[in-house]
Amino acid sequence: MTKIVGAKYLAEYKILISFSDLTQQIVDFGPFLTANPHPQYDKYKIPSHFKKFKIERGNIVWGKDWDLIFPIDQLYAGKID
């Protein structure tokens, strides 16, 4: 099973994600954040909050309780549906 092993903030809402199979993908989270007006996501529209992601259990997550988490297959493909 492919896991996320690293992530580097690039610019705006773009992150370079490294996977356990040595693949890398640049993912733009901007379209997701602008298309989902749920108040839970509003704080991640602020760059200082967006940059506070972490890798846990092979996933990239935001927030203490994983406020944001995305399917690995979508991240691997480079596009969030």
N, CA, C and O atoms as a Tinker XYZ file with bonds, in Angstrom:
   324  protein
     1  N      0.842000   -1.177000    0.000000    73     2
     2  CA     0.000000    0.000000    0.000000    64     1     3
     3  C      0.890000    1.243000    0.000000    63     2     4     5
     4  O      1.819000    1.346000    0.801000    81     3
     5  N      0.607000    2.168000   -0.885000    73     3     6
     6  CA     1.364000    3.407000   -0.995000    64     5     7
     7  C      0.966000    4.349000    0.134000    63     6     8     9
     8  O     -0.214000    4.520000    0.441000    81     7
     9  N      1.987000    4.956000    0.745000    73     7    10
    10  CA     1.767000    5.905000    1.825000    64     9    11
    11  C      2.482000    7.209000    1.509000    63    10    12    13
    12  O      3.390000    7.253000    0.679000    81    11
    13  N      2.067000    8.247000    2.172000    73    11    14
    14  CA     2.762000    9.528000    2.072000    64    13    15
    15  C      3.909000    9.501000    3.074000    63    14    16    17
    16  O      3.718000    9.186000    4.249000    81    15
    17  N      5.100000    9.835000    2.594000    73    15    18
    18  CA     6.274000    9.817000    3.465000    64    17    19
    19  C      6.860000   11.209000    3.674000    63    18    20    21
    20  O      7.720000   11.394000    4.534000    81    19
    21  N      6.402000   12.188000    2.897000    73    19    22
    22  CA     6.907000   13.541000    3.054000    64    21    23
    23  C      6.044000   14.537000    2.319000    63    22    24    25
    24  O      5.307000   14.183000    1.399000    81    23
    25  N      6.141000   15.792000    2.734000    73    23    26
    26  CA     5.383000   16.861000    2.084000    64    25    27
    27  C      6.111000   18.179000    2.305000    63    26    28    29
    28  O      6.636000   18.449000    3.386000    81    27
    29  N      6.129000   18.989000    1.255000    73    27    30
    30  CA     6.806000   20.279000    1.320000    64    29    31
    31  C      5.892000   21.349000    0.744000    63    30    32    33
    32  O      5.417000   21.242000   -0.387000    81    31
    33  N      5.656000   22.374000    1.536000    73    31    34
    34  CA     4.857000   23.508000    1.069000    64    33    35
    35  C      5.627000   24.226000   -0.030000    63    34    36    37
    36  O      6.819000   24.499000    0.113000    81    35
    37  N      4.936000   24.532000   -1.134000    73    35    38
    38  CA     5.575000   25.233000   -2.249000    64    37    39
    39  C      5.136000   26.689000   -2.330000    63    38    40    41
    40  O      5.964000   27.592000   -2.208000    81    39
    41  N      3.852000   26.923000   -2.534000    73    39    42
    42  CA     3.311000   28.274000   -2.676000    64    41    43
    43  C      1.794000   28.201000   -2.653000    63    42    44    45
    44  O      1.197000   27.180000   -2.994000    81    43
    45  N      1.182000   29.309000   -2.243000    73    43    46
    46  CA    -0.273000   29.399000   -2.169000    64    45    47
    47  C     -0.822000   28.143000   -1.508000    63    46    48    49
    48  O     -0.550000   27.917000   -0.329000    81    47
    49  N     -1.580000   27.317000   -2.217000    73    47    50
    50  CA    -2.133000   26.089000   -1.632000    64    49    51
    51  C     -1.514000   24.841000   -2.261000    63    50    52    53
    52  O     -2.140000   23.782000   -2.295000    81    51
    53  N     -0.313000   24.969000   -2.746000    73    51    54
    54  CA     0.356000   23.849000   -3.428000    64    53    55
    55  C      1.379000   23.186000   -2.517000    63    54    56    57
    56  O      2.174000   23.846000   -1.848000    81    55
    57  N      1.331000   21.854000   -2.515000    73    55    58
    58  CA     2.246000   21.053000   -1.705000    64    57    59
    59  C      2.838000   19.955000   -2.571000    63    58    60    61
    60  O      2.126000   19.295000   -3.329000    81    59
    61  N      4.137000   19.766000   -2.454000    73    59    62
    62  CA     4.824000   18.648000   -3.106000    64    61    63
    63  C      4.751000   17.469000   -2.151000    63    62    64    65
    64  O      5.286000   17.516000   -1.043000    81    63
    65  N      4.083000   16.410000   -2.592000    73    63    66
    66  CA     3.891000   15.222000   -1.752000    64    65    67
    67  C      4.775000   14.096000   -2.261000    63    66    68    69
    68  O      4.814000   13.813000   -3.458000    81    67
    69  N      5.483000   13.457000   -1.338000    73    67    70
    70  CA     6.343000   12.313000   -1.654000    64    69    71
    71  C      5.697000   11.044000   -1.121000    63    70    72    73
    72  O      5.238000   10.989000    0.020000    81    71
    73  N      5.674000   10.025000   -1.977000    73    71    74
    74  CA     5.036000    8.758000   -1.633000    64    73    75
    75  C      6.076000    7.663000   -1.396000    63    74    76    77
    76  O      7.234000    7.791000   -1.792000    81    75
    77  N      5.646000    6.603000   -0.751000    73    75    78
    78  CA     6.556000    5.514000   -0.377000    64    77    79
    79  C      7.148000    4.779000   -1.571000    63    78    80    81
    80  O      8.152000    4.083000   -1.421000    81    79
    81  N      6.552000    4.915000   -2.753000    73    79    82
    82  CA     7.104000    4.264000   -3.945000    64    81    83
    83  C      8.047000    5.200000   -4.712000    63    82    84    85
    84  O      8.397000    4.939000   -5.863000    81    83
    85  N      8.450000    6.290000   -4.057000    73    83    86
    86  CA     9.371000    7.310000   -4.584000    64    85    87
    87  C      8.733000    8.253000   -5.599000    63    86    88    89
    88  O      9.428000    9.094000   -6.170000    81    87
    89  N      7.444000    8.135000   -5.833000    73    87    90
    90  CA     6.713000    9.059000   -6.687000    64    89    91
    91  C      6.511000   10.370000   -5.943000    63    90    92    93
    92  O      6.358000   10.382000   -4.722000    81    91
    93  N      6.510000   11.472000   -6.681000    73    91    94
    94  CA     6.193000   12.783000   -6.121000    64    93    95
    95  C      5.100000   13.414000   -6.957000    63    94    96    97
    96  O      5.003000   13.186000   -8.163000    81    95
    97  N      4.277000   14.214000   -6.291000    73    95    98
    98  CA     3.170000   14.857000   -6.982000    64    97    99
    99  C      2.948000   16.237000   -6.371000    63    98   100   101
   100  O      2.945000   16.381000   -5.148000    81    99
   101  N      2.763000   17.242000   -7.206000    73    99   102
   102  CA     2.372000   18.556000   -6.711000    64   101   103
   103  C      0.849000   18.605000   -6.721000    63   102   104   105
   104  O      0.211000   18.397000   -7.752000    81   103
   105  N      0.284000   18.883000   -5.554000    73   103   106
   106  CA    -1.168000   18.940000   -5.426000    64   105   107
   107  C     -1.571000   20.367000   -5.053000    63   106   108   109
   108  O     -1.028000   20.958000   -4.120000    81   107
   109  N     -2.530000   20.902000   -5.797000    73   107   110
   110  CA    -3.069000   22.230000   -5.520000    64   109   111
   111  C     -4.380000   22.051000   -4.747000    63   110   112   113
   112  O     -5.376000   21.581000   -5.296000    81   111
   113  N     -4.363000   22.427000   -3.480000    73   111   114
   114  CA    -5.543000   22.296000   -2.630000    64   113   115
   115  C     -6.464000   23.508000   -2.741000    63   114   116   117
   116  O     -7.553000   23.509000   -2.167000    81   115
   117  N     -6.041000   24.536000   -3.468000    73   115   118
   118  CA    -6.823000   25.753000   -3.624000    64   117   119
   119  C     -8.225000   25.536000   -4.159000    63   118   120   121
   120  O     -9.180000   26.048000   -3.576000    81   119
   121  N     -8.385000   24.791000   -5.254000    73   119   122
   122  CA    -9.740000   24.577000   -5.774000    64   121   123
   123  C    -10.672000   23.913000   -4.758000    63   122   124   125
   124  O    -11.851000   24.259000   -4.689000    81   123
   125  N    -10.167000   22.979000   -3.983000    73   123   126
   126  CA   -10.992000   22.332000   -2.959000    64   125   127
   127  C    -11.424000   23.350000   -1.904000    63   126   128   129
   128  O    -12.598000   23.415000   -1.538000    81   127
   129  N    -10.470000   24.141000   -1.422000    73   127   130
   130  CA   -10.781000   25.096000   -0.357000    64   129   131
   131  C    -11.753000   26.174000   -0.813000    63   130   132   133
   132  O    -12.603000   26.604000   -0.034000    81   131
   133  N    -11.642000   26.616000   -2.054000    73   131   134
   134  CA   -12.553000   27.660000   -2.534000    64   133   135
   135  C    -13.927000   27.103000   -2.901000    63   134   136   137
   136  O    -14.916000   27.834000   -2.852000    81   135
   137  N    -14.004000   25.834000   -3.265000    73   135   138
   138  CA   -15.282000   25.234000   -3.660000    64   137   139
   139  C    -16.078000   24.703000   -2.466000    63   138   140   141
   140  O    -17.257000   24.378000   -2.607000    81   139
   141  N    -15.451000   24.612000   -1.301000    73   139   142
   142  CA   -16.123000   24.070000   -0.120000    64   141   143
   143  C    -16.231000   25.147000    0.950000    63   142   144   145
   144  O    -15.289000   25.375000    1.709000    81   143
   145  N    -17.388000   25.812000    1.009000    73   143   146
   146  CA   -17.542000   26.940000    1.923000    64   145   147
   147  C    -17.814000   26.560000    3.380000    63   146   148   149
   148  O    -18.155000   27.428000    4.184000    81   147
   149  N    -17.672000   25.300000    3.732000    73   147   150
   150  CA   -17.929000   24.878000    5.105000    64   149   151
   151  C    -17.025000   25.653000    6.068000    63   150   152   153
   152  O    -15.822000   25.758000    5.828000    81   151
   153  N    -17.584000   26.194000    7.148000    73   151   154
   154  CA   -16.787000   26.983000    8.102000    64   153   155
   155  C    -15.576000   26.233000    8.678000    63   154   156   157
   156  O    -14.584000   26.856000    9.057000    81   155
   157  N    -15.657000   24.930000    8.741000    73   155   158
   158  CA   -14.547000   24.125000    9.260000    64   157   159
   159  C    -13.280000   24.331000    8.426000    63   158   160   161
   160  O    -12.171000   24.244000    8.954000    81   159
   161  N    -13.438000   24.602000    7.138000    73   159   162
   162  CA   -12.289000   24.752000    6.244000    64   161   163
   163  C    -11.786000   26.189000    6.140000    63   162   164   165
   164  O    -10.699000   26.424000    5.612000    81   163
   165  N    -12.562000   27.154000    6.636000    73   163   166
   166  CA   -12.205000   28.566000    6.469000    64   165   167
   167  C    -10.819000   28.898000    7.005000    63   166   168   169
   168  O    -10.082000   29.662000    6.381000    81   167
   169  N    -10.456000   28.332000    8.155000    73   167   170
   170  CA    -9.151000   28.686000    8.725000    64   169   171
   171  C     -7.994000   28.220000    7.852000    63   170   172   173
   172  O     -6.902000   28.785000    7.925000    81   171
   173  N     -8.214000   27.202000    7.028000    73   171   174
   174  CA    -7.141000   26.696000    6.169000    64   173   175
   175  C     -6.965000   27.525000    4.897000    63   174   176   177
   176  O     -6.033000   27.307000    4.123000    81   175
   177  N     -7.867000   28.469000    4.695000    73   175   178
   178  CA    -7.691000   29.428000    3.599000    64   177   179
   179  C     -6.656000   30.480000    3.973000    63   178   180   181
   180  O     -6.160000   31.203000    3.109000    81   179
   181  N     -6.336000   30.565000    5.247000    73   179   182
   182  CA    -5.294000   31.469000    5.746000    64   181   183
   183  C     -3.964000   30.728000    5.625000    63   182   184   185
   184  O     -3.788000   29.679000    6.244000    81   183
   185  N     -3.033000   31.252000    4.843000    73   183   186
   186  CA    -1.782000   30.524000    4.579000    64   185   187
   187  C     -1.053000   30.022000    5.822000    63   186   188   189
   188  O     -0.503000   28.921000    5.803000    81   187
   189  N     -1.037000   30.795000    6.890000    73   187   190
   190  CA    -0.322000   30.347000    8.094000    64   189   191
   191  C     -0.940000   29.084000    8.690000    63   190   192   193
   192  O     -0.226000   28.262000    9.265000    81   191
   193  N     -2.241000   28.923000    8.562000    73   191   194
   194  CA    -2.900000   27.697000    9.043000    64   193   195
   195  C     -2.721000   26.566000    8.038000    63   194   196   197
   196  O     -2.494000   25.418000    8.421000    81   195
   197  N     -2.824000   26.889000    6.762000    73   195   198
   198  CA    -2.679000   25.855000    5.735000    64   197   199
   199  C     -1.306000   25.188000    5.811000    63   198   200   201
   200  O     -1.182000   23.985000    5.580000    81   199
   201  N     -0.294000   25.960000    6.132000    73   199   202
   202  CA     1.081000   25.435000    6.190000    64   201   203
   203  C      1.311000   24.488000    7.367000    63   202   204   205
   204  O      2.361000   23.849000    7.432000    81   203
   205  N      0.376000   24.379000    8.285000    73   203   206
   206  CA     0.552000   23.556000    9.483000    64   205   207
   207  C      0.074000   22.117000    9.284000    63   206   208   209
   208  O     -0.544000   21.542000   10.179000    81   207
   209  N      0.351000   21.544000    8.139000    73   207   210
   210  CA    -0.006000   20.141000    7.895000    64   209   211
   211  C      1.052000   19.246000    8.530000    63   210   212   213
   212  O      2.136000   19.698000    8.898000    81   211
   213  N      0.710000   17.973000    8.649000    73   211   214
   214  CA     1.660000   16.985000    9.163000    64   213   215
   215  C      1.387000   15.646000    8.505000    63   214   216   217
   216  O      0.326000   15.427000    7.920000    81   215
   217  N      2.352000   14.763000    8.610000    73   215   218
   218  CA     2.196000   13.412000    8.083000    64   217   219
   219  C      1.933000   12.495000    9.281000    63   218   220   221
   220  O      2.745000   12.415000   10.203000    81   219
   221  N      0.804000   11.814000    9.254000    73   219   222
   222  CA     0.449000   10.869000   10.313000    64   221   223
   223  C     -0.131000    9.617000    9.678000    63   222   224   225
   224  O     -1.035000    9.683000    8.845000    81   223
   225  N      0.402000    8.489000   10.083000    73   223   226
   226  CA    -0.083000    7.187000    9.595000    64   225   227
   227  C     -0.147000    7.120000    8.076000    63   226   228   229
   228  O     -1.066000    6.527000    7.512000    81   227
   229  N      0.830000    7.730000    7.420000    73   227   230
   230  CA     0.903000    7.673000    5.964000    64   229   231
   231  C     -0.029000    8.608000    5.229000    63   230   232   233
   232  O     -0.222000    8.471000    4.021000    81   231
   233  N     -0.613000    9.564000    5.947000    73   231   234
   234  CA    -1.526000   10.543000    5.357000    64   233   235
   235  C     -1.035000   11.950000    5.643000    63   234   236   237
   236  O     -0.313000   12.175000    6.614000    81   235
   237  N     -1.421000   12.895000    4.802000    73   235   238
   238  CA    -1.200000   14.304000    5.098000    64   237   239
   239  C     -2.485000   14.812000    5.730000    63   238   240   241
   240  O     -3.572000   14.633000    5.181000    81   239
   241  N     -2.352000   15.447000    6.889000    73   239   242
   242  CA    -3.531000   15.872000    7.646000    64   241   243
   243  C     -3.318000   17.279000    8.196000    63   242   244   245
   244  O     -2.191000   17.751000    8.348000    81   243
   245  N     -4.429000   17.922000    8.484000    73   243   246
   246  CA    -4.430000   19.240000    9.104000    64   245   247
   247  C     -5.298000   19.170000   10.344000    63   246   248   249
   248  O     -6.326000   18.492000   10.358000    81   247
   249  N     -4.887000   19.864000   11.369000    73   247   250
   250  CA    -5.694000   19.964000   12.586000    64   249   251
   251  C     -5.459000   18.826000   13.552000    63   250   252   253
   252  O     -5.022000   17.738000   13.177000    81   251
   253  N     -5.760000   19.107000   14.800000    73   251   254
   254  CA    -5.582000   18.132000   15.881000    64   253   255
   255  C     -6.410000   16.865000   15.644000    63   254   256   257
   256  O     -5.959000   15.749000   15.906000    81   255
   257  N     -7.613000   17.064000   15.149000    73   255   258
   258  CA    -8.524000   15.935000   14.923000    64   257   259
   259  C     -8.679000   15.601000   13.442000    63   258   260   261
   260  O     -9.719000   15.100000   13.016000    81   259
   261  N     -7.644000   15.882000   12.671000    73   259   262
   262  CA    -7.654000   15.606000   11.232000    64   261   263
   263  C     -8.830000   16.322000   10.559000    63   262   264   265
   264  O     -9.659000   15.700000    9.896000    81   263
   265  N     -8.878000   17.633000   10.747000    73   263   266
   266  CA    -9.943000   18.439000   10.123000    64   265   267
   267  C     -9.972000   18.240000    8.617000    63   266   268   269
   268  O    -11.039000   18.190000    8.004000    81   267
   269  N     -8.785000   18.127000    8.026000    73   267   270
   270  CA    -8.667000   17.880000    6.594000    64   269   271
   271  C     -7.829000   16.633000    6.385000    63   270   272   273
   272  O     -6.744000   16.500000    6.951000    81   271
   273  N     -8.331000   15.732000    5.580000    73   271   274
   274  CA    -7.599000   14.544000    5.152000    64   273   275
   275  C     -8.192000   14.147000    3.798000    63   274   276   277
   276  O     -9.398000   14.268000    3.579000    81   275
   277  N     -7.345000   13.680000    2.907000    73   275   278
   278  CA    -7.780000   13.382000    1.542000    64   277   279
   279  C     -7.406000   11.958000    1.170000    63   278   280   281
   280  O     -6.428000   11.422000    1.690000    81   279
   281  N     -8.176000   11.330000    0.269000    73   279   282
   282  CA    -7.844000    9.975000   -0.177000    64   281   283
   283  C     -6.474000    9.940000   -0.857000    63   282   284   285
   284  O     -6.166000   10.770000   -1.711000    81   283
   285  N     -5.675000    8.978000   -0.465000    73   283   286
   286  CA    -4.315000    8.845000   -1.008000    64   285   287
   287  C     -4.353000    8.702000   -2.531000    63   286   288   289
   288  O     -3.504000    9.269000   -3.219000    81   287
   289  N     -5.310000    7.963000   -3.064000    73   287   290
   290  CA    -5.338000    7.754000   -4.518000    64   289   291
   291  C     -5.552000    9.066000   -5.266000    63   290   292   293
   292  O     -5.007000    9.247000   -6.355000    81   291
   293  N     -6.334000    9.982000   -4.701000    73   291   294
   294  CA    -6.530000   11.280000   -5.341000    64   293   295
   295  C     -5.250000   12.123000   -5.259000    63   294   296   297
   296  O     -4.880000   12.780000   -6.232000    81   295
   297  N     -4.585000   12.105000   -4.119000    73   295   298
   298  CA    -3.338000   12.832000   -3.970000    64   297   299
   299  C     -2.274000   12.278000   -4.903000    63   298   300   301
   300  O     -1.500000   13.031000   -5.494000    81   299
   301  N     -2.241000   10.974000   -5.029000    73   299   302
   302  CA    -1.285000   10.304000   -5.900000    64   301   303
   303  C     -1.512000   10.709000   -7.357000    63   302   304   305
   304  O     -0.561000   10.865000   -8.123000    81   303
   305  N     -2.791000   10.877000   -7.729000    73   303   306
   306  CA    -3.142000   11.311000   -9.081000    64   305   307
   307  C     -2.913000   12.810000   -9.286000    63   306   308   309
   308  O     -2.902000   13.291000  -10.419000    81   307
   309  N     -2.732000   13.543000   -8.191000    73   307   310
   310  CA    -2.474000   14.966000   -8.283000    64   309   311
   311  C     -3.699000   15.839000   -8.367000    63   310   312   313
   312  O     -3.590000   17.028000   -8.665000    81   311
   313  N     -4.874000   15.271000   -8.110000    73   311   314
   314  CA    -6.102000   16.052000   -8.201000    64   313   315
   315  C     -7.100000   15.572000   -7.167000    63   314   316   317
   316  O     -7.349000   14.376000   -7.020000    81   315
   317  N     -7.667000   16.536000   -6.453000    73   315   318
   318  CA    -8.685000   16.217000   -5.451000    64   317   319
   319  C    -10.056000   16.432000   -6.074000    63   318   320   321
   320  O    -10.343000   17.497000   -6.621000    81   319
   321  N    -10.886000   15.424000   -5.986000    73   319   322
   322  CA   -12.251000   15.511000   -6.554000    64   321   323
   323  C    -13.205000   16.178000   -5.592000    63   322   324
   324  O    -14.386000   16.334000   -5.902000    81   323
